[in-house]
């Protein structure tokens, strides 16, 4: 088993930049958008494209329905020569965040850490059983748990854990993104607190709430918004009620799609 280069589907990205017009020109230069950006307010029928916020706390936020942002976000941070953050959220697998500087990944964390590490062990166990011709997909199956218990002490699992931990950023790497040591410390405490709740299997642990609190420590807003859930309303222009949409949505613009959108399963 090998670790994937990147995890899951990132739902939103944020660039540390103050000039939205420059960001929009960069999207067009990269052939990610074509034509003039469209105001989303007043409500109107919207085509496929990239939603772009105004600067908020020094960050410009981007969403694209139906696609994973990693396919183009790294290029964007390289073109703008800026810092960038990608967020993903899966209630079953936790939440993930990647930090970038000028197109280079600073580090990645999938949280809570204990869920990620258990997920790797489950993957190893299911892979071994599959090679034996055993068709089991339930990680709580007694036979899967038995294999997991044995594999937990193997060199292969230890090496995968070491690779995962090497990819993770630490508190110090957060400082430029958070803006200060104090804010970085708050963000890291948010991670540590969530980890404690998750390890205890505490009912108070919430994937979305923990991610939102962490992002707020960096000054990033609305990481919980998934435009795919609101896509019918956005396409039909039936969103006069702003409830559930990002803060200040009436000031957002849509950069019409330039590249062919690759939809994810």
Secondary structure, 3 states (H helix, E strand, C coil): CCCCCCCCCCCEEEEECCCHHHHHHHHHHCCCECCCCEECCCCCCCCCEEEECCCECCEEEEEECCCCCHHHHHHHHHHHCCEEEEEEEECCCEEEEEEEECCEEEEEEEECHHHHHHHHHHHHHHHHHHHCCCCCCCCCCHHHHHHHHHHCCCHHHHHHHHHHHHHCCCHHHHHHHHCCHHHHHHHHHHHHHHHHHHHCCCCCCCHHHHHHHHHHHHCCCCCCCCHHHHHHHHHHCCCCCCCCCCCCHHHCEEEEECCCCCCCC
